[in-house]
Amino acid sequence: MTHINVLDPGASPLDYYGFELRRLREGAGLTQRQLGDILNYTGSLVGQVETARKVPTPEFSERLDAALGTGGLFSRLVELVLRSQLPSWFQQVAELQTRAAEIYSFEMGMVPGLLQTRAYARAVLGAIDQADLEDRTAVRLARQRIFEKEAPPLFWGVLSEAALHQEIGGPVVMREQLAHLLAFQETPRINIQVLPFTSGGHAGMTGSFDIYRFVGDPAIVYTESYGSAHPTANPDTVKDCSLRYDHLQAAALSLKDSADLIRRVTEARYGDQLA
């Protein structure tokens, strides 16, 4: 007889998700393979999620809700699961991003996580550590679902021109990533400015940072170092970083000129002609 792993639903959001999936699948009289066929996934994947060995994706969860008629249960649960899979030091930051009404981000050397493509995120996360890379990539991309909310945050990003030239993942990955940035021109709540090399010394030379603003709560500044997050609501820090951000925006190219620079860098470095 095959041993069935018995999960403790209180152990973690991932265990609870797997426990509920098995309970409802069996209640519907379906085998893992039969449910997999309905979902257009393998029965093996269903089994891995049921035993908390695989992190479910939002798409998998949406298909589960449709197949089992669960009224959005798994789509709600997957948000908790994915957040629980983030490094412990970053979980508070992910919560801040979810709650923020406005996000202002300055990045020195790469595209911020909220704007990354799957291939780019995979290359960033796998630069040193390949373990559980697909799951970690899915968890990072899931943070971008904040832009799908009924009232998504206003996002304003200032990227150093260096982020366009740092070839992460190779030319194909970079070409796709820069095209992705250009696609946001049609999204008024996501705005991207590039700080060109010609700007010389600037207000962000001490490093990348984010500012999160909320409705009814104090703003928070976020910086990070290796393996640790540093959010603070200290009024002096918020005032200083807000002033720095104002100067960065003033020194950066306009939205249109930024898009033109992204397009030129793509053509020159990654061999693509973008319309």
C-alpha positions as CSV (number, residue, x, y, z in Angstrom):
1,M,0.0,0.0,0.0
2,T,1.3,3.4,-0.9
3,H,2.1,5.5,2.2
4,I,0.1,8.7,2.2
5,N,1.8,11.7,3.8
6,V,-0.6,13.1,6.5
7,L,-0.2,16.9,6.7
8,D,-0.8,19.0,9.8
9,P,-3.0,21.8,8.4
10,G,-1.8,24.1,11.2
11,A,1.9,23.7,10.4
12,S,2.0,26.4,7.6
13,P,-0.1,28.0,4.9
14,L,1.4,25.5,2.4
15,D,0.4,22.6,4.5
16,Y,-3.1,23.9,5.0
17,Y,-3.4,24.4,1.2
18,G,-2.3,20.8,0.6
19,F,-4.6,19.5,3.3
20,E,-7.7,21.3,1.8
21,L,-6.8,20.3,-1.7
22,R,-6.7,16.6,-0.8
23,R,-9.9,16.8,1.3
24,L,-11.9,18.5,-1.5
25,R,-10.4,16.4,-4.2
26,E,-11.3,13.2,-2.4
27,G,-14.7,14.7,-1.6
28,A,-15.3,15.1,-5.3
29,G,-14.4,11.5,-5.9
30,L,-11.4,12.3,-8.1
31,T,-7.9,10.8,-8.2
32,Q,-4.9,13.0,-8.5
33,R,-4.5,12.0,-12.1
34,Q,-8.2,12.8,-12.9
35,L,-8.0,16.2,-11.3
36,G,-4.7,16.9,-13.1
37,D,-6.4,16.1,-16.4
38,I,-9.2,18.6,-15.6
39,L,-6.6,21.2,-14.7
40,N,-4.3,20.5,-17.6
41,Y,-1.5,19.7,-15.1
42,T,0.0,16.3,-14.2
43,G,-1.3,14.2,-11.5
44,S,2.2,14.2,-10.1
45,L,2.1,17.9,-9.7
46,V,-1.3,17.7,-7.9
47,G,0.3,15.1,-5.5
48,Q,3.3,17.4,-4.9
49,V,1.1,20.3,-3.9
50,E,-1.1,18.0,-1.7
51,T,2.0,16.9,0.2
52,A,3.4,20.4,0.5
53,R,6.4,19.6,-1.7
54,K,5.5,22.1,-4.4
55,V,4.3,25.7,-4.1
56,P,1.1,26.3,-6.0
57,T,0.8,29.2,-8.4
58,P,-2.1,31.7,-8.7
59,E,-3.0,30.1,-12.1
60,F,-3.1,26.6,-10.6
61,S,-5.3,27.9,-7.8
62,E,-7.7,29.6,-10.1
63,R,-8.1,26.4,-12.1
64,L,-8.7,24.5,-8.9
65,D,-11.4,26.9,-7.8
66,A,-13.2,26.4,-11.2
67,A,-12.8,22.6,-11.2
68,L,-13.9,22.0,-7.6
69,G,-16.4,24.9,-7.3
70,T,-14.7,26.3,-4.2
71,G,-15.8,29.9,-4.6
72,G,-12.3,31.3,-4.8
73,L,-10.9,29.5,-1.7
74,F,-7.6,28.5,-3.3
75,S,-7.1,31.8,-5.0
76,R,-7.3,33.4,-1.6
77,L,-5.2,30.8,0.1
78,V,-2.4,31.1,-2.5
79,E,-1.7,34.7,-1.5
80,L,-0.9,33.5,2.1
81,V,1.1,30.6,0.8
82,L,3.3,32.6,-1.5
83,R,3.9,35.3,1.1
84,S,5.0,32.6,3.6
85,Q,7.5,31.3,1.1
86,L,9.4,34.7,1.0
87,P,12.6,34.9,3.1
88,S,11.5,35.8,6.7
89,W,13.4,39.1,6.5
90,F,11.4,40.2,3.4
91,Q,7.9,39.1,4.5
92,Q,7.2,42.5,6.2
93,V,8.2,44.3,3.1
94,A,5.9,42.3,0.9
95,E,3.1,43.2,3.3
96,L,4.0,46.9,3.0
97,Q,3.9,46.6,-0.8
98,T,0.4,45.0,-0.6
99,R,-0.9,47.8,1.6
100,A,0.8,50.8,0.0
101,A,-1.2,53.4,-2.0
102,E,1.9,54.7,-3.6
103,I,5.4,53.1,-4.2
104,Y,8.4,55.1,-5.1
105,S,11.5,53.1,-6.0
106,F,15.0,54.0,-6.9
107,E,17.2,51.2,-8.3
108,M,21.0,51.4,-8.9
109,G,21.8,48.2,-10.8
110,M,18.8,46.2,-11.9
111,V,15.1,46.3,-12.7
112,P,13.0,46.2,-9.5
113,G,11.3,43.0,-8.6
114,L,7.8,44.4,-9.2
115,L,8.7,45.0,-12.8
116,Q,10.7,41.9,-13.6
117,T,9.8,39.3,-16.2
118,R,9.9,35.6,-15.3
119,A,13.2,35.0,-17.2
120,Y,14.9,38.0,-15.7
121,A,13.7,37.2,-12.1
122,R,14.9,33.6,-12.6
123,A,18.3,34.8,-13.7
124,V,18.6,37.2,-10.7
125,L,17.5,34.6,-8.1
126,G,19.6,31.9,-9.7
127,A,22.8,33.8,-10.0
128,I,24.3,32.0,-6.9
129,D,21.6,29.7,-5.6
130,Q,19.8,27.3,-7.9
131,A,17.8,25.5,-5.2
132,D,14.0,25.6,-5.6
133,L,14.5,28.2,-8.3
134,E,11.2,27.7,-10.0
135,D,9.3,28.1,-6.8
136,R,11.3,31.1,-5.7
137,T,10.7,32.7,-9.1
138,A,7.0,32.1,-8.9
139,V,6.9,33.6,-5.4
140,R,8.7,36.8,-6.6
141,L,6.3,37.2,-9.6
142,A,3.3,36.7,-7.4
143,R,4.2,40.0,-5.7
144,Q,3.3,41.8,-8.9
145,R,-0.4,40.9,-8.4
146,I,-0.7,44.1,-6.4
147,F,-1.1,45.8,-9.8
148,E,-4.2,43.6,-10.4
149,K,-6.1,44.8,-7.4
150,E,-9.3,46.8,-7.8
151,A,-7.3,49.9,-6.5
152,P,-3.7,49.2,-7.5
153,P,-0.9,51.4,-6.1
154,L,0.7,54.2,-8.0
155,F,4.2,53.0,-8.8
156,W,7.0,55.4,-9.8
157,G,10.4,53.9,-10.6
158,V,13.6,55.7,-11.2
159,L,16.2,53.4,-12.6
160,S,19.9,54.1,-13.1
161,E,20.9,53.7,-16.7
162,A,23.2,51.0,-15.4
163,A,20.2,48.7,-15.0
164,L,19.7,48.8,-18.7
165,H,23.2,47.7,-19.4
166,Q,23.8,45.1,-16.7
167,E,23.3,42.0,-18.9
168,I,21.4,39.7,-16.5
169,G,20.4,36.4,-18.1
170,G,21.9,37.2,-21.5
171,P,20.7,39.3,-24.5
172,V,17.4,37.4,-25.1
173,V,16.4,37.9,-21.5
174,M,17.4,41.5,-21.5
175,R,15.6,42.2,-24.7
176,E,12.4,40.8,-23.3
177,Q,12.9,42.7,-20.0
178,L,13.4,46.0,-21.6
179,A,10.4,45.4,-23.9
180,H,8.4,44.7,-20.8
181,L,9.4,48.1,-19.3
182,L,8.4,49.8,-22.5
183,A,5.0,48.1,-22.4
184,F,4.2,50.1,-19.2
185,Q,3.9,53.2,-21.3
186,E,0.2,52.2,-21.7
187,T,-0.3,51.9,-17.9
188,P,-0.6,55.3,-16.3
189,R,-0.2,54.0,-12.7
190,I,3.2,52.5,-13.5
191,N,5.8,55.1,-14.5
192,I,9.4,54.6,-15.3
193,Q,12.1,57.2,-15.5
194,V,15.8,56.5,-16.3
195,L,18.6,58.4,-14.6
196,P,21.2,58.7,-17.4
197,F,24.9,58.3,-17.0
198,T,25.2,61.9,-18.1
199,S,23.6,63.1,-14.9
200,G,26.9,62.6,-13.1
201,G,26.7,62.7,-9.3
202,H,23.2,62.4,-7.9
203,A,21.1,62.1,-4.8
204,G,20.9,58.3,-4.9
205,M,24.6,57.5,-4.9
206,T,24.4,56.0,-1.4
207,G,22.2,53.1,-2.8
208,S,18.8,51.9,-3.8
209,F,15.7,52.6,-1.7
210,D,11.9,52.5,-1.7
211,I,9.3,54.8,-0.2
212,Y,5.9,53.4,0.6
213,R,3.0,55.8,1.2
214,F,-0.3,54.7,2.8
215,V,-3.8,56.1,3.3
216,G,-4.0,57.2,7.0
217,D,-0.6,55.8,8.0
218,P,2.9,57.2,8.1
219,A,5.2,56.7,5.1
220,I,7.9,54.1,5.3
221,V,11.4,54.0,3.8
222,Y,12.8,50.6,2.9
223,T,16.4,49.7,2.2
224,E,18.1,46.3,2.3
225,S,21.5,44.7,2.7
226,Y,22.6,41.1,2.3
227,G,19.9,38.9,3.9
228,S,18.2,41.7,5.8
229,A,15.5,44.4,5.4
230,H,15.5,47.8,6.9
231,P,12.0,49.5,6.9
232,T,11.7,52.6,9.0
233,A,9.0,55.2,9.6
234,N,11.5,57.6,11.3
235,P,10.2,61.1,10.2
236,D,13.7,62.4,9.6
237,T,14.7,59.5,7.4
238,V,11.4,59.7,5.4
239,K,11.9,63.4,4.9
240,D,15.5,63.0,3.8
241,C,14.7,60.1,1.3
242,S,11.6,62.0,0.0
243,L,13.9,64.9,-0.8
244,R,16.4,62.6,-2.4
245,Y,13.7,61.1,-4.5
246,D,12.5,64.5,-5.7
247,H,16.0,65.3,-6.8
248,L,16.4,62.0,-8.6
249,Q,13.1,62.5,-10.5
250,A,14.3,66.0,-11.4
251,A,17.7,64.7,-12.7
252,A,16.1,61.7,-14.5
253,L,14.8,61.9,-18.1
254,S,11.1,62.5,-18.7
255,L,8.9,59.5,-19.2
256,K,9.0,59.9,-23.0
257,D,12.8,60.4,-23.1
258,S,13.3,57.5,-20.7
259,A,11.3,55.2,-23.1
260,D,13.4,56.5,-26.0
261,L,16.6,55.7,-24.1
262,I,15.4,52.2,-23.2
263,R,14.6,51.7,-26.9
264,R,18.0,52.9,-28.0
265,V,19.9,50.7,-25.5
266,T,17.8,47.7,-26.6
267,E,18.7,48.3,-30.3
268,A,22.4,48.9,-29.7
269,R,23.1,46.2,-27.1
270,Y,20.6,43.5,-27.6
271,G,19.9,43.7,-31.3
272,D,16.2,44.3,-31.5
273,Q,14.2,47.0,-33.3
274,L,11.3,48.0,-31.1
275,A,8.4,49.8,-32.7
